[in-house]
C-alpha cells in the first residue's frame, strides 16, 4: 500500500477522533456558550448521515466533506481551552475503544435546513407564478 494512502488513512482516523472529542467538549460546562454552539454545529455536520451539500453534486458535494468539515473542526479546536480538549480527547479515546459513534439525531439540523430551503423555494415559485 502506498505511503500516501497510509498517511491519508491516519489523518482520517485522527480527524474522526477530534470530531468525537469535540462532541464531548461541547457538552462540557466549562465552555462559553458561543464556543459550545459552534462546536455543536460542527459535530452535527460531521456526524450527520445526511450532507448539507449532497455528494452527487459535482465537486461541491465532496468539497463539503474534504474542506468544510476539517476546517470547521480546526476552528472549533482553536476556540476550546486546552484543558477541556485534553479531557474530551481522553473520553473520545475510551469511546473509540468501545464502539463507533452514530446517531440519526445529528441529521436533524441538516433536515431542518433542507426543509427551510424547500419552503423558501416553494414560496418563491408561487410568488412569481
C-alpha positions in Angstrom: 0.0 0.0 0.0 1.4 3.4 -0.9 2.7 5.6 2.0 0.5 8.5 0.9 -2.6 6.3 1.3 -1.5 5.2 4.8 -0.9 8.8 5.7 -4.4 9.7 4.4 -6.0 6.9 6.4 -4.1 8.0 9.5 -5.3 11.6 9.0 -8.9 10.4 8.6 -8.7 8.4 11.9 -7.3 11.5 13.6 -10.0 13.7 12.3 -12.6 11.2 13.4 -11.1 11.2 16.9 -11.0 15.0 17.0 -14.7 15.2 15.9 -15.7 12.8 18.7 -13.6 14.8 21.2 -15.5 17.9 20.0 -18.7 16.2 20.9 -17.5 15.6 24.4 -16.1 19.1 24.6 -19.3 20.8 23.6 -21.1 19.1 26.4 -18.5 20.4 29.0 -20.0 23.2 31.2 -16.6 25.0 31.2 -17.1 26.1 27.6 -18.5 29.6 26.8 -22.0 29.4 25.1 -20.8 30.8 21.8 -18.0 28.2 21.5 -20.4 25.5 22.7 -22.9 26.5 20.0 -20.2 26.5 17.2 -18.8 23.1 18.4 -22.4 21.6 18.4 -22.9 22.8 14.8 -19.6 21.3 13.7 -20.3 18.0 15.4 -23.8 17.9 13.9 -22.4 18.5 10.4 -19.6 15.9 10.9 -21.7 13.0 12.3 -24.9 13.7 10.3 -25.7 10.8 7.9 -27.2 13.5 5.6 -24.8 16.0 3.9 -25.8 19.7 3.7 -24.4 19.6 0.1 -25.2 16.1 -1.4 -22.2 14.2 -2.7 -23.9 13.7 -6.1 -23.4 17.4 -6.9 -20.1 17.6 -8.8 -17.2 19.0 -6.9 -19.3 20.8 -4.3 -20.6 17.6 -2.7 -17.1 16.5 -1.9 -15.8 20.0 -1.1 -18.2 19.8 1.9 -16.6 16.6 3.2 -13.0 17.3 2.3 -12.6 21.0 3.1 -15.5 22.4 5.2 -15.7 19.7 7.8 -11.9 19.6 8.6 -11.9 23.5 8.6 -14.9 23.6 11.0 -13.1 21.1 13.3 -9.9 23.1 13.2 -11.6 26.3 14.0 -13.6 24.7 16.9 -10.4 23.2 18.3 -8.8 26.7 18.4 -11.7 28.1 20.3 -11.8 25.4 23.0 -9.5 25.7 26.0 -6.6 23.2 26.1 -7.7 21.5 29.4 -11.2 21.0 28.1 -9.9 19.4 24.9 -7.5 17.2 26.8 -10.3 15.8 28.9 -12.5 15.4 25.8 -9.8 13.6 23.9 -9.3 11.2 26.8 -13.1 10.4 26.7 -13.0 10.1 22.9 -10.2 7.6 23.1 -12.2 5.5 25.6 -15.3 5.7 23.4 -13.5 4.7 20.3 -12.2 1.6 22.0 -15.8 0.6 22.9 -17.7 1.3 19.7 -18.2 3.6 16.7 -20.4 6.7 17.2 -23.5 7.0 15.1 -26.8 8.7 15.5 -29.6 9.9 13.3 -30.2 12.7 15.8 -27.2 14.5 14.1 -29.2 14.6 10.9 -31.9 16.8 12.4 -30.1 20.2 11.8 -29.5 19.2 8.1 -33.1 18.1 7.6 -34.3 21.4 9.1 -32.1 23.4 6.8 -33.3 21.5 3.7 -36.9 21.9 4.7 -36.4 25.6 5.2 -34.8 25.9 1.8 -37.6 23.9 0.3 -40.2 26.2 1.9 -38.4 29.3 0.5 -38.3 27.7 -3.0 -42.0 26.8 -2.9 -42.9 30.3 -1.7 -40.8 31.9 -4.4 -42.3 29.7 -7.0 -45.9 30.7 -6.1 -44.8 34.3 -5.6 -43.6 34.6 -9.2 -46.1 32.2 -10.7 
